[in-house]
């Protein structure tokens, strides 16, 4: 029989062994967790290093191309530049306007449509340029009109919504611009010039023939009342010769992903793609009425079809409450039961939990349709976008990292230890090293792919939200409520 005194040291020894085993197990678990985190950090650092190297290589290529272009431009044997010819259409040459007006005579308009347009197209092709400048010149006789409407009517004439004779200039600067617009409109309508940009400009009475500034030469001078047509290449928006600009160009071209990591520019483009710069949208019927739904109003809606941000798609919803005339709140404009048709943005950045929605069509119960040009959807509290369920795929990222690490650790532990000197390399050492390197690469690629997976945002049917009216809508008459 074992006495109490002899059993006590044995129990203490067993308790010590158990504590030691538990401590070692916890230590191994912590080391494994640290190893997984190091793998994740290594994968992120490697990806960033690859992006930086790609950007630097692209920058070197752009700098090399810039040097080659500069060398070609400044060669000692370069020929003098031949500037495109200037077409001068003066009243002295028979190109007339109506006095103090922008209206073209039939003879002048006919020449613009035929011989002059052909000459311009030939000059554009020969000089490889794509911009036509139409400059209106006048003499120094005063225009017999007290007020001008060019601020209000110029854009309408350029767009073709107003006739040229609607322009009423009150000075020589406005008269030169009005005549340049008249000529530019004829040229833009020519089939040979559809692919170029035609810009109307005014030099007023300041420039005399020969490109000299006037010294105050009043009088009726036919040669000064003229249209000059010049052609040029489209101006560059920035100077690509600067190294900083070259680096920005390399990043913009897709080398590296650090310019806009959250894709905010893409989201803004998605939101404002359909919005038109008009005071009113297209009406349900052609005739306007006094019944308006003003911008800033909200349309309560309930989602019919669900959405998942894994793929882009279309969605439908139904108006849940009647919407009335903004001024009085008495005339029904959008009845309950009307349908909405729209789309959602599937580009979701890391950490995002809202999906961007825009609505393009409003379908009334009587079958008529109103295109609402990309109005935004907000949640019930007015926040932009919808938020319901978000899956960030964290288990996929860290679970795959842990799994690869465990497999690699198991293979490494299963390999026999080398009994030779440290300076020698046995087959087992080589195999263990190759396995470790292979699984390291697999772990890096797996973690990198899973970390790049965007979150999945799911919005379930029945989600309640509002459509924010951002442009005035005109209705022909009040609507009837849905029975």
PyMOL commands that set and color helices and strands:
alter all, ss='L'
color gray80, all
select helices_A, chain A and resi 4-73+91-93+106-127+150-159+164-166+172-188+191-193+243-252+264-272+394-414+427-451
alter helices_A, ss='H'
color red, helices_A
select strands_A, chain A and resi 87-90+131-137+197-204+207-208+212-213+226-232+291-293+298-303+307-308+313-319+323-324+332-334+339-344+357-363+369-379+389-391+456-459+464-468+473-475
alter strands_A, ss='S'
color yellow, strands_A
deselect
rebuild
show_as cartoon
